[in-house]
Each structure stands twice: as structure tokens, then as C-alpha cells.
Amino acid sequence: MNAEMNKFDFQGLTLAIDVGALIKQADAVLKGDLSALAVKGTGKTAFTDISGSAQISNGWVNNNDLSIKTPIVNIQGSGNANLVSEKIDYVLNLQRVTSSTATLIPVTVKGSFSKPDVSLDVKSMVMESQKAKIDEKKQQLQEKLNKKIDQKLKGKVGELLKGLF
């Protein structure tokens, strides 16, 4: 079976993913409480809109532009599902609707259709949360290096060396 859906759009359904619990887990993990990872959500999430496209080939559904809107979070995702074995492998990025920051909460969905395993991608989440701090430190070190070059080497040689860094 091969097919292509250029656009799908559903409204007002429920996802079997507890988005509220995932957000609470992410907040706790970012504060250093890794025990929150052991707590699994039991609720479901109503969404206002889900859209995307999909390609179906030899029983595999591939989707790279999943977009889900809920009252509390927007979700972007991509992944695939095997219609024959009923296995799923998706990566979702949750972003709070009311948040002033652009922090993404990465979530993996793996397993079977009947029993998907939904979990935070802690490694990606921590790396993303630290990226701004790393970039800021990098900028500070660059400025410090430029000042040292200015102090040690004046004139054209100093300007030339500054251009290398």
C-alpha cells in the first residue's frame, strides 16, 4: 500500500498523551529533580487542531510536519509508524502557548499503538536549556580575548589578529 496525504486536518479530538504532566516533569527536571521522571501522566489532552502531511509506503507512514495545537501548548513533531506491526517512533517538541521564553520540551513517543511509551528526552532538554548559557559565556570569552589583543598588540598587527578570532 502506497499513498500520500498532502494535508490532514482534525479538530476537537483527544490525544492519549498527558501534556500537562510532561510540562510538570520538564519543569522539575530543569530544577534538578530527576525523580520526576518516574511519575507517568495518566490523563489525556484535548486539542483544538492537528495537521500535517504523510507519506505511506509499504505499510510505513512517515510524517515530518505534524502540528498540534492545544489550549496550553503547541506541538511540532515528526516520525513514522508501521501500520503492519503497529509500532510508532516519533519526536515531539512542546512549547507553552503562554510562555515568554522559547523553551522547547522534547518528547519521544515509541512502542506500539496500543501501549505507546511517552517520555521526556532529558538529554536534549538539558542541552537546549544550557545552550544560551554556553553562548553567553562564549561571547564573554571572545570579548575578553579581544581586549587582551588590544592591550598587547596595538595597531595593524593587533587588528589583523583580532580578525582571526
N, C-alpha and C positions, 0 to 999 in steps of 0.2 A: 504494500500500500504506500503510495507516494502522493503527496498533496502539498499545497502551500496556501496558508491563510495570510493574506496581506494585512488584514486588520481584524482583530476581535475586540469586542467591547461589551462588558457586562456591567450591570449596575445593581446595587442593593442586595448582594449576596453576603455570605459569611465565610470567612477563612478559618480553617482549623488550626490557626496559629494565634497564640496569646501575645499580641504585640505589646500590651501593657506590661506583662510580666517580663518580656525581653528588655524593655526600656529600663525597668527597675533593676534587672540583673546587670545591665550595662553600667548604670549609674553606680551600683555597688562595686563592681569590678574596677571601675576607674578610680574609686576611692580606696582601693586596696583590699576589698573584701571578696576574696576568691571563693568563699563558702557559698556565695550567692549562686554560683554555677550549678550547685547540686539541686537547687529548687527549680522544678519544672512548672511552667504555667499550665493551668487546666482549662482556661477559658478559650473563647473564640473571639474573633474580631470582625465586626460588620464593616464593610467597605462601601464607599459611595460610587467608586468606579474602578474597573480593571480593564486594561487594554494592552495591546501588543500585537505581534505577528508571530507566526510559527511556520516551520517547515517540517513536513512529515516524510520520512524516508525509511523504508524497511522496518517499520514499527517504531522508529525513534522520532520523537517530537523535539525539535530544537527551537529555542526562543532566546533572543538576545536583547529584547526591548520591552520586557514586562514592566508595566507601570500600574501601581495600585495606590489608590487614594482612600484614606480613612479620615475620620474627624481629628485624630491625634497625630498621625504620621503618614508621610508619603514614602512609598517603597518603590525602588527600582531593582530589577533583577534580570538574571539570565541563567540559562541552564538547559538541561534536557531531561526527558523522561522516556522510558522504554514501555510502550503500550503492551508488549507481549509479556515481559517479566514483571511489569508494574513497579519498576524501580525508578526513583527520582534522584536527581542531583542538581541542586540549584544554589545560587548565591544571591542573597538579597541584601540591599543596603537600605536601612531605615533612617529617615530623617524626620525629626519632630516638626510638626506644622508650626507650632508657636515658639520654637527655639530661636534665640537671637544668634546662635552660633551655627556653623555649617557642619557640626559633628555628625559623621555617618556612623551608624551602628551596623557592622557587617554580621550577617546571619547565614548559616548554612542549613540547607534542607536536604537530607539524604535518607535513603532507606526505601521503604515500599509505600505504595499509595495508601494502603490501609493503616500503616503504622510509620509515618514519617518521623525522623529524628530531627528536631529543630533545635539548633544551638547557636550561641554566640561564637563568632570567630574572634576569640580573645587576642590572639597574636596580631591580627590585622587591626583590631580596635586599639590596642595599646600603641602599636607603631604609628597609627594615624594621629592619636592624641598627643604623641610626643614629637611629631613632625614639626609643628610650629615652634616648639622649644628648641629643637635642633637647628632649624633655620635661623632663629633669632640669635643663638649662640654663634653660629657660623658668621652671621653679619657682624657681630661684635668683634670676633677674632679678625675678620677682614679689615675692619676699621682700625683696630689696634696695630695690625701689621702695616697698614698704610701710614699710620702716624710714625712708627719706628723707621720706616724707609725715609719718610720726610726728615726725621731728625738726623739720621745717619748720613744720608746721601742727598745733598742739595743739587739743584739744577737739573740738567737734561738726563744725566745718568739715573737719578732718582725717579724721574718721571717715566723713563723707559722701563725700569724695574717694576714700578707700580703697575704698569700696563700688563706685565707678565702674570700678576696675581690678581 
